[in-house]
């Protein structure tokens, strides 16, 4: 596709509900990243995939957060039993290769937990 | 203390002004330095990317890195209302390590008034 596509753009979840956020990276991009951006803050790293392999999940805040990229393309970030502190914009980015190539960001999914 | 510090502003300037944005960092392993622009409700987009100390110029934008002082800057000349956005500095470690993981500053909100 032309750019990184994320869906839904907005999600409102009741506390305790499970949510799934989708990311379609740029076609052919090997690397995929998830970041969390709280209101008024910079993005914070959550996890990194190279193809289907999750090479780093050190930024996931708790075991309620789970990410997958089973076929090395589309990725899903799942949050179980959502809490109010999970409210943030979740950004997905992709790059052709690794860290010294440009990462292109999607528009993000704004999650509000009520 | 966060690894990357950035004054969040807000910063308001008249059209045509020179804008100076800055970040400091504490991690000596940071070797790649980037500036991203983020419009409201959009994902970050890469403006400038530098590896070494010194200056890099691209049109109205100049990025400056001083590794000895752990200080980076972005200068915008002849600022335009369309430059109004949040500017995020970002950094990553050298190749072979965690070079894929970006550490962002908090972002500086810039408004350029016509």
Contacts between the chains, C-beta under 8 A, distances in Angstrom:
chain1	res1	chain2	res2	distance
A	4	B	43	7.3
A	31	B	100	6.4
A	33	B	100	7.2
A	33	B	102	7.8
A	35	B	102	7.7
A	40	B	8	7.0
A	40	B	106	7.2
A	40	B	107	7.9
A	41	B	106	5.7
A	41	B	107	7.5
A	42	B	4	7.7
A	42	B	6	7.4
A	42	B	88	5.3
A	42	B	90	7.7
A	42	B	104	3.2
A	42	B	105	5.3
A	42	B	106	5.1
A	42	B	107	5.2
A	43	B	44	6.9
A	43	B	88	7.5
A	43	B	102	7.4
A	43	B	104	5.1
A	44	B	104	7.2
A	45	B	101	5.0
A	45	B	102	6.5
A	45	B	103	7.3
A	48	B	100	5.5
A	48	B	101	6.8
A	56	B	98	7.4
A	56	B	100	7.5
A	56	B	101	6.8
A	59	B	101	7.9
A	91	B	43	5.7
A	91	B	44	7.5
A	93	B	43	7.7
A	95	B	100	7.9
A	98	B	99	6.5
A	98	B	100	5.0
A	99	B	32	7.1
A	99	B	92	5.4
A	99	B	95	7.2
A	99	B	98	7.6
A	99	B	99	3.2
A	99	B	100	3.6
A	99	B	101	7.2
A	100	B	32	6.5
A	100	B	95	6.2
A	100	B	99	6.0
A	102	B	46	5.4
A	102	B	49	6.9
A	103	B	46	7.4
A	103	B	102	7.0
A	104	B	45	8.0
A	104	B	46	7.8
A	105	B	36	8.0
A	105	B	43	3.4
A	105	B	44	5.0
A	105	B	45	6.9
A	106	B	43	5.2
A	107	B	41	7.3
A	107	B	42	5.6
A	107	B	43	5.0
A	108	B	42	7.9
A	108	B	43	5.5
A	110	B	41	7.9
